[in-house]
Amino acid sequence: MDPRDTPPAAVPPVPPAPGAATSAAVYSAPLQTPAYGSYAPPQAPGYGAPAGAAAPGAYGWNRPHNALAWVSLGLGIGFALLGTIASIAAVICGHIARRQIRERGEQGDAAAIWGLVLGYLGIAFTVLVIGFFLLIFAAAATSSGVPSRL
């Protein structure tokens, strides 16, 4: 048997300083230890559970995941296969998911943020590619010897 498996022995309370008023309740109350699995994590004063969150259990919060946040992440990653439409949808779904997460207290904020980041990067990439091609065509039109109609 491992000595770490045994519960610690009850330690009597520290006696009061000499000359202090003693109370019989200090010495007569047994040491109270919480039952296994009943520990609740400490919280800052004035702050409770997020809106819509379940009560804390033995293993932490049991909050549901926001599915739209994961859709946003999938669409943000799917830019490589689906193109700019996926990026636009990722941005829209990401903003809606973040609002729902704030209102309902759900999980998935990181997935929504990554969906937004990837969606905006996909849109920026598309704008840069279009701008690059416009510059190439403008340079080719001015240097090709084609007369201008102006």
ZATISE-108738 format. One record per residue (C-alpha): chain; x, y, z. Coordinates in steps of 0.001 Angstrom, whole numbers. Layout:
BEGIN
{A, {X, Y, Z}},
...
//
This chain:
BEGIN
{A, {0, 0, 0}},
{A, {1353, 3366, -997}},
{A, {1560, 5879, 1877}},
{A, {226, 8567, -486}},
{A, {-3097, 6682, -733}},
{A, {-3931, 7106, 2936}},
{A, {-5771, 10263, 3963}},
{A, {-3844, 12683, 6176}},
{A, {-4430, 12400, 9892}},
{A, {-6633, 14997, 11510}},
{A, {-4523, 17829, 12873}},
{A, {-5814, 19572, 15977}},
{A, {-6260, 23338, 15754}},
{A, {-3472, 25599, 16969}},
{A, {-4051, 26734, 20538}},
{A, {-4663, 30458, 21028}},
{A, {-1955, 32773, 22270}},
{A, {-1488, 32956, 26053}},
{A, {-3902, 35397, 27642}},
{A, {-6380, 35223, 24745}},
{A, {-9959, 34245, 25436}},
{A, {-10465, 30563, 24670}},
{A, {-13597, 29124, 23262}},
{A, {-14789, 25591, 23882}},
{A, {-15974, 25418, 20269}},
{A, {-12412, 25741, 18969}},
{A, {-11323, 22512, 20638}},
{A, {-14543, 20533, 20410}},
{A, {-15226, 20858, 16653}},
{A, {-13855, 17943, 14581}},
{A, {-11755, 18637, 11508}},
{A, {-14057, 18910, 8481}},
{A, {-12693, 17625, 5164}},
{A, {-14706, 17779, 1938}},
{A, {-15913, 14538, 400}},
{A, {-13998, 13153, -2572}},
{A, {-15059, 14863, -5798}},
{A, {-17000, 17637, -4091}},
{A, {-14328, 20295, -4512}},
{A, {-15523, 23435, -6286}},
{A, {-12848, 25631, -7866}},
{A, {-12349, 28998, -6179}},
{A, {-13959, 31979, -7829}},
{A, {-13252, 35656, -7579}},
{A, {-15732, 37556, -5425}},
{A, {-18679, 38866, -7369}},
{A, {-18152, 36620, -10375}},
{A, {-20336, 33595, -10890}},
{A, {-20669, 31151, -13694}},
{A, {-21001, 32561, -17223}},
{A, {-24509, 33144, -18489}},
{A, {-26150, 29862, -19466}},
{A, {-23351, 27716, -18038}},
{A, {-24067, 24588, -16071}},
{A, {-22981, 24327, -12454}},
{A, {-19396, 23166, -12001}},
{A, {-19015, 19435, -11655}},
{A, {-16216, 17318, -10273}},
{A, {-14186, 17784, -13463}},
{A, {-14915, 21435, -14325}},
{A, {-17530, 23224, -16374}},
{A, {-19927, 21223, -18490}},
{A, {-20663, 23833, -21134}},
{A, {-21844, 22852, -24614}},
{A, {-19796, 23627, -27699}},
{A, {-21035, 26106, -30292}},
{A, {-21338, 24211, -33577}},
{A, {-21209, 27367, -35682}},
{A, {-17722, 28116, -34339}},
{A, {-16482, 24781, -35670}},
{A, {-18241, 25405, -38995}},
{A, {-16387, 28716, -39207}},
{A, {-13075, 26993, -38551}},
{A, {-13808, 24328, -41152}},
{A, {-14741, 26930, -43759}},
{A, {-11629, 28942, -42953}},
{A, {-9485, 25871, -43550}},
{A, {-11609, 24957, -46579}},
{A, {-10508, 28113, -48403}},
{A, {-7817, 26032, -50119}},
{A, {-10455, 23792, -51712}},
{A, {-13563, 25953, -51925}},
{A, {-12128, 29414, -52615}},
{A, {-13215, 32847, -51542}},
{A, {-16830, 31878, -50927}},
{A, {-15653, 29666, -48051}},
{A, {-13679, 32568, -46582}},
{A, {-16661, 34899, -46699}},
{A, {-18858, 32239, -45092}},
{A, {-16178, 31611, -42434}},
{A, {-16157, 35288, -41477}},
{A, {-19947, 35461, -41282}},
{A, {-20232, 32236, -39263}},
{A, {-17360, 33297, -36987}},
{A, {-18982, 36595, -36048}},
{A, {-22357, 34960, -35425}},
{A, {-20698, 32202, -33364}},
{A, {-18807, 34687, -31174}},
{A, {-22032, 36572, -30438}},
{A, {-23811, 33321, -29536}},
{A, {-20915, 32230, -27331}},
{A, {-21034, 35505, -25392}},
{A, {-24814, 35323, -24967}},
{A, {-25110, 31613, -24119}},
{A, {-21819, 31001, -22297}},
{A, {-20821, 28186, -24645}},
{A, {-17378, 26856, -25513}},
{A, {-15715, 27287, -28878}},
{A, {-14462, 30860, -28812}},
{A, {-10968, 29832, -29969}},
{A, {-12412, 27916, -32927}},
{A, {-14522, 30933, -33890}},
{A, {-11523, 33250, -33674}},
{A, {-9395, 30927, -35808}},
{A, {-12220, 30701, -38317}},
{A, {-12337, 34499, -38466}},
{A, {-8558, 34792, -38849}},
{A, {-8408, 32203, -41620}},
{A, {-11455, 33709, -43325}},
{A, {-9991, 37207, -43326}},
{A, {-6642, 35844, -44543}},
{A, {-8439, 34083, -47412}},
{A, {-10244, 37284, -48374}},
{A, {-6996, 39280, -48179}},
{A, {-5244, 36683, -50334}},
{A, {-7975, 36942, -52959}},
{A, {-7774, 40750, -52973}},
{A, {-3977, 40599, -53357}},
{A, {-4199, 38133, -56263}},
{A, {-6793, 40268, -58058}},
{A, {-4687, 43389, -57474}},
{A, {-1586, 41618, -58796}},
{A, {-3352, 40594, -62001}},
{A, {-4766, 44095, -62474}},
{A, {-1241, 45527, -62183}},
{A, {117, 42982, -64674}},
{A, {-2642, 43757, -67176}},
{A, {-2217, 47517, -66709}},
{A, {1543, 47263, -67227}},
{A, {1089, 45085, -70300}},
{A, {-1467, 47457, -71799}},
{A, {733, 50534, -71385}},
{A, {3950, 48957, -72693}},
{A, {2599, 46827, -75548}},
{A, {2348, 49626, -78066}},
{A, {-1444, 49524, -78163}},
{A, {-2565, 53097, -78781}},
{A, {-4563, 54672, -76065}},
{A, {-7988, 56119, -76933}},
{A, {-7548, 59104, -74642}},
//
